[in-house]
Amino acid sequence: MVTGEVVVHVGGAVKKPGLVRLDSGSRVADAIEKAGGARSPRFLESVNLARVLVDGEQIMLGQSSTS
């Protein structure tokens, strides 16, 4: 279903982790802001803040993509 919004899961080093709803075309920076912002500015280096969001994705701030 195509709508005018995306729902993404924001977790990791944000103040209010969980699901956030944003307008289509929103960026990773918008999702982090909607989740209360980063717990520390240094965590913002772990993601591409300018990337356009995709519905259903997960953004983990401050965590390595490798395990």
ZAMARGU-4260 file (C-alpha; in steps of 0.2 Angstrom, whole numbers, plus 5000, padded with zeros to 4 digits):
<rodrens>
0) 5000/5000/5000 | 5007/5017/4995 | 5003/5031/5007 | 5010/5048/5011 | 5020/5042/5026
5) 5033/5030/5031 | 5035/5021/5047 | 5052/5017/5054 | 5059/5009/5069 | 5073/5020/5077
10) 5083/5012/5091 | 5100/5013/5099 | 5107/5029/5106 | 5091/5040/5104 | 5081/5047/5119
15) 5064/5039/5114 | 5067/5023/5104 | 5052/5015/5095 | 5042/5017/5080 | 5040/5034/5072
20) 5029/5040/5058 | 5035/5053/5045 | 5030/5060/5028 | 5036/5051/5013 | 5053/5059/5008
25) 5059/5061/5025 | 5077/5059/5030 | 5086/5049/5043 | 5089/5065/5052 | 5070/5068/5053
30) 5068/5051/5061 | 5081/5054/5074 | 5074/5070/5079 | 5056/5063/5080 | 5064/5049/5092
35) 5070/5063/5104 | 5087/5066/5096 | 5103/5057/5099 | 5109/5054/5117 | 5126/5062/5111
40) 5131/5071/5095 | 5145/5058/5093 | 5132/5045/5089 | 5126/5054/5073 | 5142/5049/5064
45) 5136/5031/5064 | 5122/5034/5051 | 5120/5044/5035 | 5108/5058/5041 | 5104/5064/5023
50) 5097/5047/5017 | 5079/5046/5012 | 5069/5034/5023 | 5061/5018/5017 | 5045/5012/5025
55) 5048/4998/5037 | 5066/5000/5040 | 5076/5000/5056 | 5088/5014/5060 | 5100/5009/5074
60) 5110/5025/5080 | 5127/5022/5087 | 5129/5004/5083 | 5141/4996/5071 | 5132/4987/5056
65) 5144/4972/5059 | 5143/4960/5073
</rodrens>
